[in-house]
């Protein structure tokens, strides 16, 4: 059994041939790791976990509470403001410095509390659903979380499993892995326990398994050699120059932030210059300008986004959707194309074997028997077609497996070499075109005939069954008395026995669900491995008129721009390989759409990663769940529709904050720039600006739970910077116009000095910002859109606090405020009322003339998830706890023996 020092051996020096574990016999690797084929004991595994750390490349969830808190103060403008405040303190202005510092800290604490609470909520949701890895501990197979796998663990792998770390193969039974994420090779790689040359490139290390790959077929056991950042994927992730690809929402947020930074820098520099030219004290001018910069920046945006997303994740969990990647909620709301598999989504997923027939439709007992032998003896993933075969027919117990050629998505065949009552035979079943490609004769009612004589008749029968929506699988065999091993090259000279006919009826309520998707502005596109005729039949279920169907072969004739141009008009893609699915998803994204992909099979991992929103189900294979952004607890398009509405509500509430805050802050900044040119004093003290910003942000925190008008969630919504910019300018200038009116009244009517002027505008600015929030949060008339209770209550409380503050003796003195006369208060209330009326009128004109039907919609925002980002995304996935990767799925394989493909 392994000793405590073995964890150190997880560090593999790639530059040293002696450390090339794939070149050493498996027994030597076990000895070097101080373990055995029986695995580690629980105590030893715990010791190694403590020594080597969790099996993660990086761990964003391990960020400490202090790091979360400090992150609230890392904005450059906040850091500069704190530095300027420290300088002010050194120069003797202690009261101003302390108050500014207190407000900044209070604002940071508010953001920290909200974000931390949101993080805890999401962590609890994720902990409900996590995948597990089978390992041997003390000789017994047990399940552990992926991050608990340690060097020396013996990992047990089956088709559909993800490889949790770098391993040395101990045993392999027709084991094939998809290593495309690491090597770029689309073909599965055969693995064995035999050593490979020490200088073999990664793709040719047949005795090694790597984190980031997954099992396509077969089974095996392997000893963990390297975990976490010591894996090949960990080493690659350090060298990545690109961050994980941006989602549509992330890209939109980044562009918005860049636009805002430019506006802030311009206004801050202009106001600082004005104050310096007017001869005001430099430190006061700097503090004033920096406070304005803080004021114009929507500091609470990260908090609002975090709270909105966590709130959305909770609501989506209640709607049977577990979110693995929070920002995907926003992209789900923006989605306008949903690519989906067929089985279990458009169909019931309850596949039934209707018949095993010959050429004329007659019952064929030998076809049923050989199909059952093939299904029972194959060692890959038992898919729904095999299950349907075995429910209908059980093979004779005399059959014994000898070898097999696992199914793959290029051959679309599965062959089993088996000993039976009549000797050793090779039995092949699979897609009709690929099986008939290796036959030379066929069984008919008149005996065995050359294939060319019956090809046309069989082709016609295949097309007839496919056109009726049946799934058709061909079964063939040939004697192989001398063979002990087989490969794909042995699939030749076979005799076609007959056809298997399967039925999978349309899902109940599909028409209504498709109608809901269409009403939400979402186009449905089917991606399947099934033949063109079956795809055409199913496409009629969800399209009006004659569906357009394209096959994988036709896809291969187009380059990427050509595919992007035609993909938007295709209703169904048929006869696809996994790489073709990935390419189609990328093409639809390139056409300007935000794309969701729903799949649960081994062949769905690549398109799930390529989509803006990857959606799997709780019964999917592990690799599909690992690649997905969210997991459905019920494989039903209706659940997706519900999730889309929740995603749009979340996005709508985020945009509400952006629109209301940026317009108010921009207006205040323009007003202060204007006031600075004619006032002999600052229009507001720095501490007052920060307090105003803090108070007005308090109701904004509750926007995450605000009600959303039904019409807002009827169409996809995306970032539209042109509209955001127009909104900011139009409503910001409207706000400034009323500010100038307030200035005129304060000076001309009330003859206000510095303190009264600042107090009056402090109250007026806060009240108008609170009031206009209820106007700008909806496109309806404000009184026709009911706000959330928390938003209403918080706004009223903040309004009362704002009015009361100047009348509190010590507090008012510290803030530089004074209690205004009652007449001024009434005047400020009247100005606020006028502003609300003007904002309503302006809003009506804005959305009629400037706004478009999908506010914040616009063209595709962000096209980051391209094929060359696959490794970055994969490294990012392995950097987290894969907590929402739930159980395993009834996926309909396109062909028999397929490890749960999705169509």
CORPECOR-V814134 format. One line per field, one symbol per residue. ss: DSSP state (@ for helix, = for strand, . for the rest). psi: psi as a letter, one per 20 degrees, with the letter a starting at -180 (. if undefined). burial: + if it has 16 or more other ideal C-beta (glycine too) atoms within 10 Angstrom, else -. Layout:
# CORPECOR-V814134
ss = ???
psi = ???
burial = ???
This chain:
# CORPECOR-V814134
ss = ...@@@@@@@......@@@.@@@..@@@@@@@.......=.@@@@@@@@@@@.......@@@..@@@@@@@....@@@@@@@@@@@@@@@...@@@@@@@@@@@@@@@@@@@@@@@@@@@@@@@@@@.....=====..=====.@@@.....=====...=...=============.@@@@.....==...........@@@...==....=============.@@@.@@@@@@@@........@@@@@@@@@@@@@@@@@@@@@@@@@@@@@@....@@@@@@@@@@@@@@@....@@@@@@@@@@@@@@@@@@..===....@@@@@@@..====......=....======.....=.@@@@@@@@@@@@@......@@@@@@@@@.......======.......========..=========@@@@@..======..====@@@@@@@@@@@@@@@@@...=========........@@@...==========..=...@@@@@@@@@@...=====....@@@@@@@@@@@......===@@@@@...@@@@@@@@....===...@@@@@@@@@@@@@....====...@@@@@@@@@..=====....@@@@@@..===....@@@@@@@@@@@@@@@@@@@@@@@@@@@@@@@@@@@@@@@@.........@@@@@@@@@@@@@@@@@@@@....@@@@@......@@@@@@@@@@@@@@@@@@@@@@@@@@@@.....@@@@@@@@@@@@@@@@@@@@@@@.....@@@....@@@@@@@@@@@@@@@@@...@@@@@@@......@@@@@@@@@@@@@@@@@@@@@@@@@@@@@................@@@@@@@@@@@@.........................
psi = qqriihhhiiopoiiphhjnhiiqqhhhggghjlariiarrgghhgghghgirqmqgrnhijprhhhgghhhjipghgghghghghghghjimggggggggggggggghggggghgggggghghghihoqrqpprpokiqprprqhiipqpiqoppqrpiqqoirpqppgqpnlppqokhhhiipiqqppqriqqrqhjprgijnhjqqqpirqpgrarrqqppgprciirghgghhhiphprqqqrggggggghghgghgggggggggghggghghjkqpghgggggghhggghipmhjghggggggghghhghhhhjkppphogihgghhhipipopqagpighrhjnppohqoragjjqpohhggghhhgghhiqjaporhggghghhhpprpiippqgrroqqrjghlqpqppqpahjapqoppqaqghhgiijqirqprijapqqhhhjggghgggghgghhjjqpppqprrqqmhiqiqqrhiinqkrpphaqpoqpnrqppjgghghhggghjkpppppoqirrgghggghhhhjqpaoqppprhhhgiiqrghgghhihijphpprlqrghhgghgghghghijqppqpoqjrhjigghghhqhopparijrqghghhiqhqppionphhhggghgghhhgggghghgggggghggggggggghgghhhiqjrphqqghhghggggghhghhhihhjqqpphhhjiqqprpnhghggggggghghgghghghggggggghgilpagggghgghgggggghhggihigiiqirqgijoprqggggggggghgggghhgiiofhggghikrqoqqghgghghggggghggghhgghgggghgghqrhnpkearpoolhmrhijghggghggiirpmhjnacqqnqoqhrqipmlrl.
burial = -+---++-++-+------++++++-+--++-+++++--++---++-+++--+++++++----------+--++-+-++-+++-++--++---+--++-+++-++--++-+++-++--++-++--++--+++++++++------+++++++++++++++++++++++++++-++++++++++++--++++-+-+-++---+-+--++++++++++++++++++++++++++++++-++------++++++++++--+---+--++--++--++-++----+---++++++++++++++++++++++++++++++++++-+++++++++++++++++++++++++++++++-+-+-+++++----+--++++++++++++++++++++-+++-++-+---+-+++++++++-++++++++-+---+++++++++-++++++-++++------+--+---+--++--++--++++++++++-+-----+---++--+++++++++++-++--+--++-++--++++++++++++++++++++-+++---+-++++-++--+----++--+--++++++++++++++++++++++-+++++++++++++++++++++++++++++++++++++++++-++++++++++++++++++++++++++++++++++++++++++--+--+++++++++++++++++++++++-++++--++-++++++--+++-++-+++-+++-++--++-++---+-+--+++++++++++++++++++++++++--+--+-++--+--++--++--++-++-----+--++++++---++-++--++--++-+++-++--+----+--+++++-++++++---+++++++++++++++++++++++++++++++++++
